[in-house]
Amino acid sequence: MTTNLDELCVNTIRMLSADGVEEANSGHPGMPMGAAAMAYVLWTRFLRHNPANPEWPNRDRFVLSAGHGSMLLYSLLHLTGYNLPLKELQNFRQWESKTPGHPEHGITPGVETTTGPLGQGFANGVGMAIAERFLAATFNRDGFNPIDHFTYGIVSDGDLMEGLSHEAASLAGHLGLGKLIYLYDDNQISIEGSTEISFTENRLARFEAYRWHVQRVEDGNDLQAIEAALAAAKQETTRPSFISVRTHIGYGSPNKQDTAGVHGEPLGPDEIKLTKQNLNWPLQPPFHLPGEALEWFRKALETGAQQEQDWQKIFNEYQQAHPDLAAAWQGWMSGQLPDGWSRDIPIFETDPKGMATRVASGTVLNSVATRIPNLIGGSADLAPSTKTIISGEKDLQSNQFGGRNMRFGVREHAMGSILNGMSLHGGLRPYGATFLIFSDYMRPAIRLAALMKLQIIYVFTHDSIGLGEDGPTHQPIEHLASLRAIPNLTVIRPCDANETAQAWKAALTNQNGPTALALTRQGLPTLDRNTLAAADGLQRGGYILSDPDAGPAQVILIASGSEVSIALKAASQLSTRNVAARVVSMPSWELFDDQPEDYRRKVLPPETLLRVAVEAGSRQGWSRYVGLSGAVVGLDHFGASAPSGVLYEKFGITVENVVEKALALLA
């Protein structure tokens, strides 16, 4: 039965959220006020968490996909006893506070993922649920279930409108993620007004078609109905659950409830006064915390500690029964690579014909996968082309959650966000693959992975006009420049098989964010490292690949990926014209820019101002290395449909053009 204490607690969430937005004079009070009741039921009657230890590995995960309602989450975190003092709520949206405008993972204790861009949290939760199922299938044994938790979320109209949620929901239904439960805040209001102006499909039927377990709660303040729906959802083990809850945005506000006006702006001094009067709430002070309500919420500390203690007992027994599995699980959760993980990475022999770097990447992936058993991922229905299948491993499916090969389907947008959720869960090293051109579909998720500094690897193949006959729709031009513009994202474009091996090493040891590997469709020579610098120079982003036989260099040729071999041939031709040329392989701007200044000056001496950069993509950004007096051989237009060799010739990505540019600079 709903009690006066329940009502007091729900209104505490409402008014704490509204006061935070009012104090900041910025934010979204309506969603927290409308969704407070269902959040209260979830957090006090279902969510297994320990506020004193937000990193307890078997905690339930909670995702506020409707991140604009961040004060709802901050209120719950403070009330239940997380290390988020009231002063942080009073400092909402201010400089260096732990309560930014939208939840940010790594800033606020208890925030599982960075949300706000709508749909992202929805898909992150799918990734978390996949991670839980994979880890459970891998480690749970003989009645010992050390991995056994749910992923809950609150999603909004905006989340469901974004195409990302369609992709993620489809895959979640296919996989039968029975431990994924979403509450849908059906308040029927968006920024522009009623959702009737743009969003009228049958959402419940849609999720039924996705193979979700679907329920409807008609009154968002009916705590008993919400509790019953959540209990029923927990009993459904073969389908994810979608609970539509009819709420009222800005609940309690006499003049703004059920209006767009309460969506993205404060109630205002007059309206917040009227709201408090309407809810029988003290007008002063702001951020009032009734002692009885706070005492009830803080029971989460005692309950959570007991839940973690009970789990620890189970894990201790599991550790005695299965010491090797327990040690492996602890190693996975630590995020550390196992000893000897790189031992089997091949060294490729010199070969003028060589291989595509995507092929070399597939070989390297399989060499490390045998020693990194938590390396898991797949492709957006392009695995035969991206070479991202782990040989001998099963597919991850609803009847085989222990498989390491993921079949994302043609869902790049969801793949990127699901990878984020898998990484955030902990214990896994996820990767995802598609053609470089389709990284555009993943860009929002890549950006958030970089913002959260997640250790994710993107395998982007068919990285230039070199993919050939598929034409300009599939030939990336601006994509390298676009990805390089994202802070904390390391972009690596290796020039041959051995640089590709080094690229995987760099990606797997990168602890500062995700890594994007840009790989070729076409074959590239495997360079003779007996006469050229070793491929481990890739670890520094750029390195001197070859120098003139005698005397200082008059010109420096800088290239990445498939164009490095062109630069080497151009240097050879220049030498026949008595022009001394240095060749610098520059697979990663980010890694190079992180090097000490003396190293960078050694590779690109300031006194050698005549420089030519070569890359089959946008020229944008290369001026940072060639300067105003240098030249860039690249592309600032779309490609065309023709064999790759013809395209390189027609568009001037040739030895002859590089030589001509160098001679012109010297002249």
C-alpha positions, 0 to 999 in steps of 0.5 A: 500500500502507498503510505504517507512516507512513500508520498513524502519520499516521492515529493522529496525527489520532485522538489529536490530536483526542482530546487536544483534546476531553479538554483541553476536557473537552467535545466529540465525540472519536468521529467524528474517531477513526472518520473519521480514515483517510478524512480522511487519504486525502482530504487527503493524496492528493486535496485541492488546497489551499494551506495558506499561502493558504487563499483561493486561488480555485481550491482544492478546497472541503472541507466538514465537514458533521458539524461536531460532529467539528470536532477532525478538521478542526482537526487536519488544518488544523494538521498540513498547515500552516495558520495554526492553531498547536498552542496553538489546538488545546490551547485547543479550545472556549475563550474567543476561541480559533480552535477553537470547538466547531463550525467557524465560517467567518471565525474559523479559517483553512481553514474554508469554512463554519460547520457543526454544525446537521446537514444545513447543510454538506451543502447548502452543498457543493451550493451551492459545486459549483453556483457552480464550475460556473456560473463555469466555464461563464461564464469557461473558454474554448478549453482554458483552465480557470482555474475547475476544482476539486472540492467534497468533504465528510464527512457523517454519519448526522445529516446524512442524517436531516435533511430538508434533505439530501433536498432538497439531494441531490435538486437536486444529482442533477438538476443532475448536479454531477459535481464534488461528492464526499461521504464518508459516515461510516457509523458506525451510532451516534447520540447515543441509541444504534444508528441501528437504532432510527430510521434503517434505510432503504437509504441507497445506494439512496436516493442512487441514486434521486437520480441520484448515483454511489454506492460502498461501502467496507466497511472505514473503515481500508482506505486503498487502498479509500478511495483507489480510491473517491475516484479513481472518483468523480473520473472520474464527471463527470455525477453527484455522488458518494456514498461510504459508508464503514463506520467505527467511532466512537471507533476504538481505544478499548477500552471506548467504540468503537462506543458512543454514549458516545464520541459527545458526551463526552470519553474520560476520563482512564482510557479515553484512557490505554487508547486510547493503549496500544491504538494504541501511542501515547505516554501523555505528553505530550498533543498528541504530534506525531511528527516523521515524521508532521508532516513528511509532513503538512507536504508539503502546503505545498510541494505546495499552493504548486506547485499554486497556482503552476501554476494562476497560470501557466495564469491568466496565459496565460488573461489574455493570451488573454482579458483582458476575461474575466480582468478580469471574473472578478477583479472578481467575485471581489473582491466589488465592485459594477461601476461604474454598477451602479445607473444603470438603476434606474427612478424610478417616477412618482406613481400613486394606483393604483400597483403591488405592491412585488413587481412593482416589485421584479421591475422593479428586479431586471431593471434591476440584473441587466443591470449586475451579471452575477454576480447569480444566483438564483431561487425555490422554484417561485414565480418567477411570483409572486415576480417573480424571473426575470431576463428574457432569461437561461437557466435553470441546468440540467445542460446549461446551467450558465451560466444565471442563473435557478435553479429550486430547486423546492419546496425552501425549506430547501435553497434557503437553504443552497445560497445560503449555499454559493454565497456562500461560494464567492465570485464570486457575488451570490445571491438566493432567493425565496419567500412570507414565510410560508415563510421559516420553512422557511429560518430555519436557513440564514438564521440561519447566513448572518447568523452568517457575514455573507454577502451574500445577498438574500431576496425574501419576497413576500405579506408580510401578510394582504394576500395575501387569500383563501389564508387563515391558512396563507399569511398571515404574522403573526409572521414580520417579528418573527421575522426581526428577531430574527436578529442581522446580518439586515437586514429591509426592508419598503418602502412603495411602488415607489420605496422598493422600488428603494431597498431593492434598493440597500441590499441590494446594498451591505450588506456586514454580512450578508444582507438580507430584502425583505418585499414585497406581493402587493397594489397600493400607491400610488406616493407623490407624492415632490414633496410627501413626502420622497424615497424615499432616506430608506429608506437610513437605515431610518426617515425623516420622510415628512411633517410638519404644515403648521404647528407641531410634531407632537402625535403621530407615526404610524410605519408600514412597508410597505403600512401607510404609506399608511394612516398618511398618510391617518390624518394627513390626517384628524387634521389636520381635527380640528386634530391635528398628526401626523408620519408616519414611514416605518420600512421597516427597524429595523436600518438605523434603529437603526444611525443616529447618535443625533442623527438618531434623535432628530430623527425620533422626538423624545423630547419627542413621546411620543404615538406610534402604530405601524401594521403588519399583523403582530405587535405584538411589538417596536414598543414600542421606538419607541412606548414605554409610552405609545404604541399599536400597530395590528397583529395578535396572532392568525392571519388568515382567508380573505377578500379583503384589503380585508375582512381589513384592515377586520375586523382594524382595520388601517384609517385610522379605527382609527389615528385613534381610537388617536391621539385616545385617546392625546391624550385 
